[in-house]
Amino acid sequence: MKTDRRKALGLFSGFVLSAACSGADKGLDNDTFIVDDEDTGDDPQEPSSSPTSEPTTEPTSEPSGEPEPELVLADEGPELPDRFPRSLLDGDSTPSEFTLSVLSGTLPSDVSGYLYVAYPTPYDDDSAVVLGEGMILRLDLASHSLKTNILKPPCYYVDQATQGEDYSFYNAGLARVSFTLGARSLLNTAFLPMENRLLVTSDASRPWSIDAEDLTLNSPIGRLEEWYNGLPDVLTTFVDWPLPLTMSTAHPAYDSSTGELFTVNWGVNVGSVFDVGGLGFIHLLVWDGGEMRRFRLKTDWLHLDNVRIIQSVHQIAVTSDHVIIMDTAFVSEMEDLIGGAGMKKQKSESILWVVPRSELVGDDTTVQAKKLTIPREAAHFLADYDSSQGRITLHLGHQCANDSSEFLAEGDLLYNGSTCDPELHGMICATTDTGVLGKYIIDADSMTILESQLIQDERLMGGPSLYTFDGHHAPEEFDTIWWLSFGISPELRAQKTEAAYADYPYRHIPLSDLPTENVPPILCRVDVKTMSIEEDYSFPNGRFVSSPTFVPKTSGEDGEGYIYCIVVSDDDQTEGSSGDEIWIFDAQNLSQGPLCRLGHPSLNLPMTLHSLYLESLPSGDSYSVSIYDDYNTQIANLDSEIITVFENEVFTRFV
């Protein structure tokens, strides 16, 4: 059945690109294509070199007389209609607690700890599926008890108290704003563990520490005055917002060897909206639990010109000697905030800014960031921690011609001329090409690509989107990364995106050859040493899959463990299931299918985002920002009605 679904792509199978280049940024132009008609992976005729993979023939203790229990794999659930699941755009924002049940298969007994998942609860006004109040799910892996809670920063209470007023909040593109009050912080995207604290993050908010047990907010990281407004003064001169727009990154980086958090504070480049000079900026912030240290990034050693972000900063990385910031292929369109319309294409290259950590001395100083350009855009990337020899190793998930910032809306036409289903308004438009996995070795001094290896494969259709690996923070050198691709649904193939990316310079699949049948999500295990897809699993039709998370075995070797995935569907046939489930795979044997499916009739999940595994709950710390001090000066000159809202609805809740 898996082979039949793949044939729907109408693609060449198993394209692998491999190239070595030196010199200019675009040295990949001379890539060599190596065609392999078979799936990459272990040769079944080749004996394993690992003694643990050999069957045990001699007992190590007295035989019990009982045969080893046979592993019972989970079934894949009932066959569902070949369509995109509508329930993905609906989720429950009510906090809940219940215990999941085994729906099918064998539950692993050698796991412990906790699984955390972040996600937005979509609004009911056809807004983007990634716009919504932040929710957290925590699964106790020993008891299978599950808890969810909604995150309520100060702006949440202001929003609730002012609904129906002339100055109430409304949804505008990827933001929820009020021209009187400012911008909402929707903490719905990702996590970052830091020794004794756990942070929750988004792209447009200060990160917050949370109570890992109660799933409630503790404190923002950094005082409000330590974060600059993401909008330039030219737009805010006549508007006194008590809730400023704070542009950051959903994936800050943490160095456990130094105890430092690295994040960014950047300003939207609104110059591109008005066709005038750029007005943006980006500052690198370093925090060790005390005061924020700020470094203003400039493009040259004379410190004359600001580094400007053209799209957004969804992710940064830290190595032993460098900080890497990527201008992410996720366009932040300011036109939405100021009442405009239109669609802006993503850049077809990845622009990265590299800062030597040796320059990060003092506070409120200026440092040069060196620019690196890599062909093909990306939303997520990782870096080997060790860059001590002046070589930076990067792993990029190139989502080629795949615009994750464009969503289906009323009146949108599909590729075949039909009108999109209103039930799918707000869903991300389908990809217009297959994705690429890239590994690059960079000379940190000259900012040139010394070596590059690429994988372009049909299994990366709709991705590579989300990843997971063994550990919390980047290892000295990556060995294995698990990547999830979302596939493609013809119900999401929008004319507007296919027209916008018709002239994509790195196109692999002609638009006329894009699938007209559903291609389901695919989970791949990638050996980044050999840059090959070792194995994969293709999900059944009618399922959307997200939030893959590596969970180690309690007594296993490095890389031995399980992959937990959130699987959302419209299944109403499975007893004990809402259609939204957690599927568990053997991380080293994806192709055999799920080991176990967990569910509960009350589990109602929308599209979930990033996730995290923790061995134990962090104890927390005493760091705390005074919300009263943060906002009291912000509201001093506002109308008494708004001041009363803050006094009654905010200050009383954050003491």
N, C-alpha and C positions, 0 to 999 in steps of 0.2 A: 504493500500500500504506500510505503514511503517513496518507492521508486516512481510510482504513478504520479504522486503529487509533484515530484521534482520535474517530471516531463512537462508539466504545465508551464514551466518557465520558458521552454523553447530556446534554451541557451546552450552554449558550449559548456561542457562539464569540466570542473576542476582546473580552471586556468590558474597557473601560478606564475607570478612575475618575479624575477630575481635580477637585481642589478647591483653593480658596485660602481660608485662614481666618486669623483673628487673635483674640487674647484667650485664652480658657481652654484648658487642656491638651487637652480633648476637643472642640476646635473642628472635628473631622472629622465630627461627627454629621450635618452638612448636606452631605455629599459629593454632587456631581453625577455621575450615571452617563451616560457617553457610549457608545452602542452602535455597534460597527463590525463588520459581518458578514464582513469580509475580514481576512486576516492583515495585520498592520502590516508595513511594509517599503518598500523602494524601488519606485517606479512603473517598471515595465519600459519604459514609453513615454518616460520622462523621460531625456534624455541626461545622461551623467555630467559633472560640472563638474571632475573631476580629470583633468589631462592624462595622468597615468600609466595611467589606465584605458582610454585610446584605443589601438586597435591601431597598431603602428608600421608606417608605409607607406614611410618613407624610411630606408635603412640609414645608420648613423652611421660605418660603416667599409666597407672593400671587401667585397662579398658573397662568402660562402664557397662559394656554390653548393649548400650543404646546407640542406634545409628544417629549420625549427625542429622539434624532436621533439615529438610530440603528447603531452599530459599524459594519462597512464593512471591513472585513479582506482582505488582499491581496491574490491573487492567487499565485501559485508557478511557474508561467510561463509555457511555452510549454514543453511537454515531449521531452527530449533530448536523443540522443543515449547513451547507457550505456557504456560510455568510459570516460577516463580521459581528461579534457579540454586542448587542445593544446595551447590555447591562454594564458595560465598561464605562458608560457615561453617567452612571448613577452610583451613589455611595451613601452610606449611613454616617452622619456626623454626630450621632448620639454615642457617648461613651458606653462601652460594653465590656463584660467579662463572662467567659464561658470556656469550657474545655473541648478541644477538638477530638473527634473520633476517627478511628481508622475506617476509611471507606473501602479500601482495597489494598492488598499487599501486606508486606512485612515491615513493621516499624523498627528502625535501627535502635539497638539497645546500647551502643557504645558512643553516645553523644551526651553532652551536658552543656549548660550555659543558656544563652538567650539570643533570639533572633529579633532584630528591630527593623521595621519597615516604615518609611515616610511616604506620605501621599497627600494630594489635595482632594478635598471633597468638592466636586464640580457644582457650580451654581446652576439654577434651573432656567437660565435665560439664554442658553445656547452659547455661552462664553467658552473660551478655550478650555479643554479638558485639564490642562495643567494649571489653571487658575482656580484657586479655591482655598478655603480655610485649611491650615495645616493639621494633619492627623498623624498619630503615631500608633503603630501596632507592635506589641511585644509578645513573643511566643516563648514560654518556658519549655525548653527542649526536653526536660526530664518528665514534667507532669503533663505537657501539652496544653496547659492552661494559657489562654489568650486574653490579652487586655488591649483595649483601644482607648484613646483619649484625644480630645481636641485641644490644640494649643492656643492660648489666649494672651497675646501680648497686649500692652496698653491700648493700641489702636483698635483691637477687637472690641473692647468695651465702648470706645468712642463710636465706632461704627454701629454697634447695636443700639446705642442710646440716641443716635441722630437719624435713624432710618425714618423716611417720610418727610424730613426737613428739606428746605430748598438747597441746603449745602451738604446733603447726604452723599455718601460714597456711591460710585457707579463703576462698572467694569469697562475698561478701555483697552482693548487688545490684550496684552499680557500683564496689565496692571489694574489695580482697583484704587481709584483716586477720588478726591474731592477738591475742587478749586479753592475751597475755603480752608479745609483741614489738612490737605496734603495727601500722602500716599500710605497705603496699607503695607504692613509687614506680614507676609504670608509664609510662615515657617513650615514648608511642605516638601522639601526636596531631598536633603541628605543629612548624614551624621558625620561627626569626627570625634573619635575617642582620644582623650588626653590624660593619661595616667589616672588620676582620681576624679576626673570629670568627663561628662559626655555632652557634646555640643550638637545642636540641631541648626541647620543652615538653609539659606535660599540665596538666589542671585540678587535679590533686592531687599536686603535687610542685614542688620548686624546679626552675627550668630548669637545664640543664646545657650547657656548651660541649662540642662534639664535635670529633674529628679528622675533617675533611671528606674525607680520603683513605682512612684506615683504617676509618672508620665506627665508632669506639670513643669512649668517654666520656673527656673531659679533666678537667673540674672542675665541681662544682655552683656556681651563682651565688649568692654570699652564704653566710656560715657558718650552721650550724644554729641558733646562738643569735640570729641576725638574723631568723629566721622564727618567728612565734608558732604554737603548736599550734592547729589548726583546731577542736579540741574544747574546751569550757569546762572550767575547773578542777573544777566540780561532778561531771564525769564522769571525771576523771583523778586526783582526789585520792588514791585508793587503788590506782592503777595507775601503775607507773613504766615507761613505754614508752621503750625505747631508739630506736624508730623512730616518731616522732610523725607525726600526720596534718598535712600541710602543704597548705592550700588556697590555690591561686593562680589563674592564668588560662592557658589554652592559647594565647591570643593577646595577649601583652604587646605594647607599642608601642615603637618606636625612632625618635628624632629624629636624623637623620644630620647636621643642621646644628649641633646642640649636643653630639652624642655621648652622649646620655642614653637609658637604658632606663627605661621606665615599666611597672611591674607592680603587682600587688596581693597582699596577704596578708590573708585573711579567715577569720572563724570562723563555723561552721555555726550557724544560728539554731535551736537545739534547743528553744527555748521553745514553738515550734509543735507539737512532738511531745507535750509534756506539758500543753499548754493553759495555760502560764504565761507570764509576761513574757519578752520576747525577750532572749536572752543573746549574740547575735551581735555582730560588729564587722567593720570593714573598714579596712585601712590601705593607703595608697598608698606604694609604694616607688620610689625614684629611684636609679639606679646608673649611674656613669660609669666603672667599672673599678676603683674603690677600695672605700670603705665604703658600705654601704647607708644612704640617708637615708629616714627614716620620717615619714609624715604621717598623723595619726589623723583620720579623717573624721567630722565631726559634722553634724547636720541643721540647726542654727541658729547664729546669730552669737554666742549666749551659750555655745556649746560644751557644752550640757548633755546632749544625747542622741546616742548613737552612730548612725551610718548602719548599717543592718542589711540583709544580703542574704537575701532570702526563698527564692530558688531556687539560682542559681549565677552565676559570673562567667566565662563562656567567652571573652569578648572585651572588650577596651578599645581606645580610639583616642586618638591625640594629634594636636592641631592646633598651629598657631603660638602660640596663646594659651590653650589649654584642654586638659584631660584629661577624657575621657568614659568612664564606666564603666557597663556595662549589666548589670542583673539579668536573666540570660539565661533563656529558656524551655527550661530543662533542669533538672528538679527533682532536687536532691540529697536523697534520702530517708533520714533518719537512722534510721528504723525498721528498715531492713535491717541496720544495724550493731549494733543492740541487740536483735535477735531478733524484731522486730515484723513486721507484714505490712500489706498494703493499698496503695492507689494514691492518690497526691495529684495533682490536676490542676495544670497550669500556669496561671499567671495569664494572663488574656486581654488584658492591656496590657503594653507595654514600659516599664519603669521605668529611667530613666537618671539618673546622678549626674554633675554637671558641676563641675569644680574649675578655677578660674583658675590658670594657671601662675605668675602674678605673686605668688601667695600661697605658693608652694613655696620658702620661704627658710629656711635653717638645717637643723636635724635634730631629730627626736623632738618635733615640735610638732603643734598641732591646727589644722585648717583647716575651714572650712565648705564643704560640698558642696551645690549646689542641685539640687533634684529636678525632673525632667521626665517627664511621663507621656504616652505616645503610644498610641492605640488599636491593638490587635492585637499579639500577642507576636512575638518574633524570637529567633533563635539567633545570627545573624551580622549585622554592620553595618560600614559604612565611613564615614569622615568626610573631607571635603575638608580639606587641610592648612591653607589660609588661613582663619583666623577673626579676623584682625586688626581688622576693622571691627565686631566685636561680633556678627557673624552666623555661626552654625554651620550647615553644610550636612551633613546625614546621609542615608545610603543604607541602608535597612533591608530585609532579606529576611524578610518575615513568613511564617513557617510556621504558618499558621492551623490551630488544632485538630489539630496534628500533633505528637504527644508522642514525641520522640526518646529519652526516658528510660524508656519502657515496652517490654518485650520479651515475645515469646511464651514460655510456660512450660508444663510438663506440666499437662494438664487444661484448658487454655484452649480456649474455644469460639470458632468463627468466626461471622461475621455470619449465616450460613445455618444455624447450629445444629450443624454438623459439628465434630469435634475437630481441632485443628491438627496438621499432620504433625510427628511427633517429629524429623524431619530438619531442621525449621525452628525448633526450640527455641533461644532466644537471639537470634533475629532481631528487629529493631525492628518494632513493630506499624505497620501501614499508617496513612497519614493519614486524617482524617475530613472534610477539606474541601480546597478548592484554596487555593493560596498567593497572596500579594500582594507586589509590590515597591513600596516607598515612598521618596519623596524629600521631605525636610523642611528648611525653612530656619527656624532657631531664633534668637530674640532672646536673647542670652546673659545679659543683665541681668534681664529679667523672666521668663525661662524660658517663653515663649509661642511657639506655632507661628505664624509669619508667613505661610508658604506651604506647601502640600503638594500633591503629585502622586502618584497611585497607579495601578498597573497590576494588574488582576485578570484572569487569563487561564487558559484550560484548560491551556496549556503549562507552567504553574507547579504542576501537580498533583504532590504529593509534594515540594514545595519552596516557594520557591527555597532549595536546601540548601547548595551550595558555590559559590564564586565564584573568578574569577581576573581579573587586569588586567595591563596593561603596566607593569611596574616592581616594585620590592621594597616600597616604602613609599608612602603616600598622596601623590598629586600635589597641587599647589596647588588644582586643581579637576578632578574626574573628568570624563571624556568618555565612555568606553565601559567597561562591565563585562560579563563573560561569566558567566552563571549556569547552574548545572546543577540540574535537578529530578529526583528519583528515580522519579517515576511512582507507580503504585499496583498492587499485586497482590492479587486477592481471597484468595489463600492467606495473606495477612498481615492481613486485615481482622478484628480481634479484637472480640468482643462487649464486653469490658471497656473498651476505649478508646472505642468508639462510644457506649456508655452514658454514660461519663464526660463526653463532649463533646457530648451530644445537645442541651443548652441553650446551646451556644456563642453568645455575643451577636452576633458578626459573621458568622454562618453565611451562606454563599453557596449551597452545594449542600445540599438536604435529604438526610439520611442514606439515605432510600429511593431516591435517584437516584445514589448512588455507583456507580462502575463494577463490574460483575460479570465483566468480562474484563480481562486484563492491559493496563495502559497503560504503555508503556515509558518509560525515562528520556529527557529532552529537554534538549538544550543550546541556550541562547539567547544571542544577542548583543543587548545592551540599550544603546541610546543614552540616556544619563542627562540629556542636554541637553533632548531632546524627550520623555523618558520614554516610549519606545516600544520594542517588541521588533522589531528590524530584520529578523532572520531566525532560523531555528532548524533543528535537526536532530533527528529522532526516531529513536532506536536500534531495531534489529530486536528482535523478541521473544526472550526467553530470555537476555538480557544484563543485567547490573547494571553501572552506570558510576559512577566516582568519580574524585576527585583531578584535576579539570581544571586545566591549567597553561599559561599563556601563555608561549611561547618566541619572542623577537623574531628577525626575519630579520637576518642579519649586516650587510646593507647596506640595510635597509629604513627607511622613515619610521616615526614614532611610530604605534603601533597596527597596523603590518604585521608579521605573524608567524604562528605556528601554535598550535593548542590541542592539547596532548597529554592523553589520557585513559586511565585504567586501565579495561579492559573485562573483566569476569569472567563466564564462562559454563560450561555443562556440555558444550560442544562436544568431541566425541571423533572428529570426522570430518576436520578440517583437518590435513593433513600438516604436521609441524613445529610444531604448536601444542598446548599443554596445555588450551586453552580459555580461558586467561587471557592477555590480550594488551594491547598499547599501540596505540591508534588515534590517528592524526595528522590534524588538520583545518587547512584554510586559515582563519585567524581571521576573515577578511573574507568568507568564502564557505562558511559552514557547510552551507548547504542542498544543495550539490553532493555531500555525503557525504565519507567519509574519503579522504584522499590515499594513506594507507599504513596497513597493519596489520603490527605487529612481534610476534614471538612466539618461543617456545622450548619444547621438550617438558618442560623442568625448571622452568618458571616456574609456581609454585603460590602464588597470592595469595588472601588472604581479603578482607574489606571494608577497603579502604584509606581513609585520612582525608586530611589536608591535605598539600600538596606545595609545592615551591619550585623556581624556576629560578635558577641562578647562572652568571654569565659565566665565572668562574674560581674555583679553589679558594682559600678564605681561607688566609692564612699562619699564622694562630694567634697567640697571645700568651702572655705569661708568667704571667697570672693563675692562681692555684691555691689552692684551699682544702684544708687538711690534713684528710684523712679520719680520721686517728688522733686529732687534737685534737678533731674534731667529735664523735666517738662514745666516746672513752675515758671522759669524765666521765659520759656517758649510761649506761654499763654498770657503773659503779663499784659500785653497790649490788645488782647482780643475782646470780643463782646462778652458781657457778663454771662450770657447764656452758655457760651462755650466753656468759659472758666468753670461754671457750675458743673458741667458735664465731667470735666477732669477731676474736680474736687470730689464729686459724689461717686463716679463710676470707675475712676482710675486710682487715685491716691488711697482710697479706702481698701483697695485690693492688693496693693503692693506696699507693704509696710516694712 
